[in-house]
Amino acid sequence: MTTAKDMMHPGAHWIPAHETLDRAAQLMRNLDVGALPIADSEERLIGIITDRDIVIRCVAMGHDPAQVTAGEMVQGTPRWIDSNAEVGEVLREMQSHRIRRIPVMEDKHLVGMISEADLARHLDHAQLAMWAEQIYADR
């Protein structure tokens, strides 16, 4: 049985909610990732910031990324998956919320992230096609 821990990219990094978006962008560049989980002062997951969020919801709106914090960009309830979740549960969580990346948690600690690239490495063609159809289909 394949689990989230088997599929994930280990070693994901938080960005504290008080950090600015320019710092988030620098961290994304340094880590070669397109998304970072956002943590509150007690290291609890409060959201995820993507490179697209920084561009569309900050820069394109005329805001200064050196003045806007990651915490200010949080929207909705953060989604995550337990490290022991089976592949079907991972896919259902991502599909039902139409998300392309999901943090993997173990004992309330971030242990990794699952992205589209991770799914491509671990799913067969039919599973991957079904997941993509659910994520990208117009609703």
RODO-2510 file (C-alpha; in nm, 4 decimals, decimal comma):
residues 139
     n   res          X          Y          Z
     1     m     0,0000     0,0000     0,0000
     2     t     0,1415     0,3380    -0,1066
     3     t     0,1084     0,6146     0,1517
     4     a     0,1448     0,9909     0,1439
     5     k     0,4862     0,9519     0,3054
     6     d     0,5950     0,7257     0,0176
     7     m     0,4805     0,9793    -0,2409
     8     m     0,5858     1,3081    -0,0816
     9     h     0,8870     1,5239    -0,1394
    10     p     1,0492     1,5212     0,2060
    11     g     1,2046     1,8183     0,3766
    12     a     0,9374     2,0800     0,3092
    13     h     0,9942     2,4183     0,4725
    14     w     0,7491     2,6505     0,6488
    15     i     0,7405     3,0229     0,6053
    16     p     0,6332     3,2069     0,9205
    17     a     0,3154     3,4148     0,8813
    18     h     0,5051     3,7317     0,9751
    19     e     0,7568     3,6975     0,6864
    20     t     0,7114     3,9242     0,3871
    21     l     0,6281     3,8042     0,0386
    22     d     0,9638     3,9128    -0,1014
    23     r     1,1250     3,6790     0,1535
    24     a     0,8785     3,4031     0,0547
    25     a     0,9759     3,4499    -0,3115
    26     q     1,3465     3,4330    -0,2248
    27     l     1,2915     3,1138    -0,0244
    28     m     1,0934     2,9597    -0,3109
    29     r     1,3775     3,0450    -0,5494
    30     n     1,6417     2,9003    -0,3161
    31     l     1,4430     2,5812    -0,2577
    32     d     1,3273     2,5559    -0,6222
    33     v     0,9614     2,5225    -0,5197
    34     g     0,6436     2,7006    -0,6198
    35     a     0,4619     2,6886    -0,2866
    36     l     0,5328     2,7160     0,0840
    37     p     0,3156     2,6203     0,3788
    38     i     0,2541     2,9144     0,6118
    39     a     0,2921     2,8593     0,9871
    40     d     0,1693     3,0642     1,2809
    41     s     0,3905     3,1424     1,5800
    42     e     0,3248     2,7939     1,7225
    43     e     0,4196     2,6232     1,3922
    44     r     0,0609     2,5300     1,3083
    45     l    -0,0387     2,5207     0,9431
    46     i    -0,2538     2,8231     0,8577
    47     g    -0,2268     2,8219     0,4793
    48     i    -0,0099     2,7918     0,1711
    49     i     0,1427     3,0668    -0,0413
    50     t     0,2260     3,0060    -0,4066
    51     d     0,4431     3,1969    -0,6483
    52     r     0,1242     3,2712    -0,8416
    53     d    -0,0370     3,4207    -0,5283
    54     i     0,2558     3,6582    -0,4910
    55     v     0,2302     3,7743    -0,8515
    56     i    -0,1492     3,7876    -0,8942
    57     r    -0,2674     3,8892    -0,5471
    58     c     0,0195     4,1210    -0,4534
    59     v     0,2377     4,2541    -0,7352
    60     a    -0,0369     4,2772    -1,0002
    61     m    -0,2585     4,4588    -0,7490
    62     g     0,0081     4,7241    -0,7002
    63     h     0,1187     4,6109    -0,3542
    64     d     0,4797     4,5986    -0,2388
    65     p     0,5854     4,2384    -0,1613
    66     a     0,8335     4,3781     0,0917
    67     q     0,5381     4,5184     0,2883
    68     v     0,2821     4,2346     0,2639
    69     t     0,3205     3,9296     0,4887
    70     a     0,2531     3,5675     0,4058
    71     g    -0,0106     3,5631     0,6800
    72     e    -0,2019     3,8423     0,5082
    73     m    -0,2397     3,6194     0,2018
    74     v    -0,4025     3,3277     0,3867
    75     q    -0,7457     3,2346     0,2519
    76     g    -0,9811     2,9608     0,3637
    77     t    -0,9102     2,6475     0,5615
    78     p    -0,5690     2,4911     0,5026
    79     r    -0,5786     2,1411     0,3597
    80     w    -0,3250     1,8763     0,4570
    81     i    -0,2895     1,4995     0,4616
    82     d    -0,1570     1,2623     0,7254
    83     s     0,1660     1,0846     0,6329
    84     n    -0,0037     0,7451     0,6725
    85     a    -0,2921     0,8251     0,4362
    86     e    -0,3256     0,5849     0,1454
    87     v    -0,2922     0,7090    -0,2114
    88     g    -0,6699     0,7033    -0,2656
    89     e    -0,7252     0,9350     0,0300
    90     v    -0,4547     1,1716    -0,0966
    91     l    -0,6198     1,1871    -0,4395
    92     r    -0,9691     1,2389    -0,2938
    93     e    -0,8483     1,5251    -0,0731
    94     m    -0,6704     1,6971    -0,3607
    95     q    -0,9557     1,6392    -0,6065
    96     s    -1,2364     1,7452    -0,3740
    97     h    -1,0634     2,0767    -0,3028
    98     r    -0,9088     2,1131    -0,6508
    99     i    -0,5589     2,1612    -0,5146
   100     r    -0,2306     2,0836    -0,6877
   101     r    -0,0075     2,0608    -0,3800
   102     i    -0,0749     1,9335    -0,0317
   103     p     0,1346     1,9419     0,2865
   104     v     0,2015     1,6092     0,4550
   105     m     0,1814     1,6126     0,8352
   106     e     0,2975     1,3641     1,0963
   107     d     0,2226     1,4192     1,4663
   108     k     0,1268     1,7815     1,3878
   109     h     0,4634     1,8459     1,2194
   110     l     0,5273     1,9186     0,8528
   111     v     0,7256     1,6309     0,7005
   112     g     0,6810     1,6928     0,3291
   113     m     0,4711     1,8102     0,0357
   114     i     0,2975     1,6236    -0,2428
   115     s     0,2896     1,8054    -0,5764
   116     e     0,1790     1,7189    -0,9277
   117     a     0,5323     1,5985    -1,0035
   118     d     0,5161     1,3570    -0,7099
   119     l     0,1832     1,2216    -0,8342
   120     a     0,3294     1,1736    -1,1823
   121     r     0,6080     0,9623    -1,0345
   122     h     0,3787     0,7415    -0,8261
   123     l     0,0513     0,7011    -1,0148
   124     d    -0,0243     0,4937    -1,3204
   125     h    -0,1433     0,6754    -1,6322
   126     a    -0,5129     0,6101    -1,5665
   127     q    -0,4961     0,7395    -1,2072
   128     l    -0,3015     1,0471    -1,3136
   129     a    -0,5439     1,1224    -1,5988
   130     m    -0,8443     1,0906    -1,3680
   131     w    -0,6815     1,3190    -1,1082
   132     a    -0,5939     1,5814    -1,3719
   133     e    -0,9457     1,5734    -1,5172
   134     q    -1,0935     1,6440    -1,1741
   135     i    -0,8449     1,9229    -1,0948
   136     y    -0,8473     2,1028    -1,4297
   137     a    -1,2033     2,0438    -1,5542
   138     d    -1,4316     2,3466    -1,5660
   139     r    -1,7051     2,3361    -1,3081
***
